[in-house]
Amino acid sequence: MAKTRVNLSLDADLADFIKVFARENRTTVADVVTQYLLALKRRQAGDTTEMILANPAFRDALFDVQARMRDGKAQWHSFDEVFS
């Protein structure tokens, strides 16, 4: 799909937040905004993650990861540890 440029004006603190968030998650501000808008579009159209969560293996893996993150048992690794 062809891309087009959109200029947004944000409060300075929100702009700073999204820049830090994108950097920490190794993505771009444009990708964060795109993913948010796609999720909004899907929700508006009635598309949900129901199909993905209907797969028991995916659902169980997702809930397992969420539980480990909540209780502090998740083991974190640096980018270099994972990809080198």
N, C-alpha and C positions, 0 to 999 in steps of 0.2 A: 504494500500500500504506500502511496506517495506521502511524504511528510510535508508539513507546513509549519511555519514558525508562529508561535503565540507568545506575546509578551505579557507577563503578569507583574502586578505590583503587590508586594507583600509587606507586612510589618517587618521591621528589621529583625526582631527577635525570632519570628517565624522563619524568615529566610536563613538566619544563622543556624537554627535548629535543623532545617532540611538539608543544609550543606553538610553539617556534621553527621547527621543520620546517614546520608548517602555515602559519605567517605567511610564511616564505620562499617557499613554493609557492603562495601566494595561495589558500588553502583553509582549511578548519576542522578542528579536532581530530576532530569527529564524522565528517566526510567521510573523513579518513584511516583512522579505525577502521572505518568502513563498508566502504571499499574493501578493506582488509585482510581483514575477515571474509568479504566476498563472494568474494575470491580463495581463501580457505581453504575455503569452502563448495564452490566449483567444483572445486577440486582433490580434495576428499573425494568428490565425486560423479563424478569421472573426467573432468570437463570441463577441457580445457586450451586453450592459445592455438593449438593445432595448426591449427585452421580459419583463423585470421587469418594465421599464418605460412605457410600453404599458398599464399596469394596471393603470387606472385613479386614484384610491384611493391611491396607492403607490406613484405615481408621484406627486400628490397634497400634500401628507404628506411630502415627501422629499423636495419639493420646499418651503413649509411653514416653515419647520425647517431651511432651508438655509437662507430664508429671515429674520427670527427672529435672527439668528446668525449674519448676516451682519449688521442689524440695531441696534444691542445691546439689543434687547428685550428678548433674550433667558434668562431663569431663570436657573442658575446653582446650583447644589446640590452636596454635598460631597458624597463619596462612602458610608459612614456610614448612612447618611440621607436616601439614596435610598434603601440600603440593610439591614438595621437593624430593 
